[in-house]
Amino acid sequence: MYQSRVGPLQADQPFNIAVIELEEDPAIKFLSSLPGTPLEEVPVGATVEVDFQEVGPGQLIHEWRVVA
Protein backbone atom coordinates (compact mmCIF):
# COMPACT_ATOMS: atom_id res chain seq x y z
CA MET A 1 0.00 0.00 0.00
CA TYR A 2 1.56 3.24 -1.12
CA GLN A 3 -1.30 5.64 -0.38
CA SER A 4 -3.68 4.85 2.46
CA ARG A 5 -6.59 7.10 3.35
CA VAL A 6 -6.45 5.79 6.93
CA GLY A 7 -4.59 8.46 8.89
CA PRO A 8 -2.77 6.26 11.44
CA LEU A 9 -1.45 4.01 8.64
CA GLN A 10 0.05 6.82 6.59
CA ALA A 11 3.21 7.02 8.70
CA ASP A 12 4.02 3.38 7.84
CA GLN A 13 3.63 3.75 4.06
CA PRO A 14 4.54 1.95 1.95
CA PHE A 15 3.57 -1.36 3.59
CA ASN A 16 2.56 -4.78 2.33
CA ILE A 17 -0.89 -6.34 2.50
CA ALA A 18 -1.26 -10.11 2.67
CA VAL A 19 -4.16 -12.54 2.61
CA ILE A 20 -3.76 -15.01 5.48
CA GLU A 21 -5.56 -18.31 4.99
CA LEU A 22 -6.01 -20.66 7.94
CA GLU A 23 -4.85 -24.25 7.41
CA GLU A 24 -7.64 -25.49 9.70
CA ASP A 25 -10.31 -23.84 7.55
CA PRO A 26 -9.20 -22.36 4.20
CA ALA A 27 -12.55 -20.54 3.94
CA ILE A 28 -11.38 -18.24 6.76
CA LYS A 29 -9.12 -15.47 5.50
CA PHE A 30 -7.61 -12.38 7.11
CA LEU A 31 -6.14 -9.27 5.51
CA SER A 32 -3.04 -8.04 7.27
CA SER A 33 0.26 -6.31 6.82
CA LEU A 34 3.32 -8.38 7.65
CA PRO A 35 5.27 -6.19 10.08
CA GLY A 36 9.01 -6.69 9.79
CA THR A 37 8.85 -8.16 6.28
CA PRO A 38 10.30 -5.87 3.57
CA LEU A 39 7.97 -5.07 0.68
CA GLU A 40 10.13 -6.90 -1.85
CA GLU A 41 10.46 -10.01 0.31
CA VAL A 42 6.86 -11.06 1.03
CA PRO A 43 6.96 -14.87 0.75
CA VAL A 44 3.97 -16.49 -0.92
CA GLY A 45 2.82 -19.55 1.03
CA ALA A 46 4.97 -18.85 4.10
CA THR A 47 3.97 -19.97 7.57
CA VAL A 48 2.82 -17.11 9.78
CA GLU A 49 1.79 -16.76 13.41
CA VAL A 50 -0.57 -14.33 15.06
CA ASP A 51 0.75 -11.66 17.39
CA PHE A 52 -1.61 -9.47 19.43
CA GLN A 53 -0.71 -5.81 19.96
CA GLU A 54 -2.32 -3.74 22.70
CA VAL A 55 -3.57 -0.46 21.25
CA GLY A 56 -5.44 0.71 24.34
CA PRO A 57 -6.54 -0.52 27.71
CA GLY A 58 -8.16 -3.90 27.07
CA GLN A 59 -8.01 -3.38 23.28
CA LEU A 60 -6.00 -5.77 21.15
CA ILE A 61 -5.46 -5.99 17.42
CA HIS A 62 -3.95 -8.94 15.60
CA GLU A 63 -0.90 -8.81 13.38
CA TRP A 64 0.68 -11.69 11.50
CA ARG A 65 4.41 -12.39 11.37
CA VAL A 66 6.33 -14.66 9.02
CA VAL A 67 7.96 -17.55 10.92
CA ALA A 68 9.25 -19.76 8.09
PEFENVEN-V955816 format. One record per residue. N is the residue number from 0. RES is the residue in one letter. PHI is phi in whole degrees, -180 to 180 (* if undefined). PSI is psi in whole degrees, 0 to 359 (999 if undefined). D_FIRST is the distance of its C-alpha to the first C-alpha in whole Angstrom. Layout:
# PEFENVEN-V955816
N/RES/PHI/PSI/D_FIRST + N/RES/PHI/PSI/D_FIRST
This chain:
# PEFENVEN-V955816
0/M/*/122/0 + 1/Y/-102/336/4 + 2/Q/-141/100/6 + 3/S/-97/142/7 + 4/R/-88/355/10 + 5/V/-85/112/11 + 6/G/-48/307/13 + 7/P/-63/339/13 + 8/L/-85/344/10 + 9/Q/-63/328/9 + 10/A/-67/336/12 + 11/D/-95/2/9 + 12/Q/-70/146/7 + 13/P/-78/152/5 + 14/F/-140/161/5 + 15/N/-88/159/6 + 16/I/-130/128/7 + 17/A/-124/153/11 + 18/V/-99/119/13 + 19/I/-101/123/16 + 20/E/-113/129/20 + 21/L/-77/133/23 + 22/E/-62/322/26 + 23/E/-65/330/28 + 24/D/-154/92/27 + 25/P/-59/347/25 + 26/A/-75/343/24 + 27/I/-93/122/23 + 28/K/-132/146/19 + 29/F/-122/145/16 + 30/L/-99/135/12 + 31/S/-158/157/11 + 32/S/-84/167/9 + 33/L/-118/83/12 + 34/P/-54/136/13 + 35/G/88/355/15 + 36/T/-106/118/14 + 37/P/-59/150/12 + 38/L/-53/318/9 + 39/E/-80/356/12 + 40/E/-122/27/14 + 41/V/-74/115/13 + 42/P/-85/124/16 + 43/V/-75/129/17 + 44/G/84/8/20 + 45/A/-71/156/20 + 46/T/-80/136/22 + 47/V/-128/161/20 + 48/E/-132/153/22 + 49/V/-84/144/21 + 50/D/-136/125/21 + 51/F/-96/131/22 + 52/Q/-111/132/21 + 53/E/-83/123/23 + 54/V/-109/354/22 + 55/G/-176/170/25 + 56/P/-56/115/28 + 57/G/74/9/29 + 58/Q/-114/122/25 + 59/L/-120/146/23 + 60/I/-123/153/19 + 61/H/-98/143/18 + 62/E/-128/156/16 + 63/W/-115/141/16 + 64/R/-128/139/17 + 65/V/-71/131/18 + 66/V/-117/345/22 + 67/A/-149/999/23
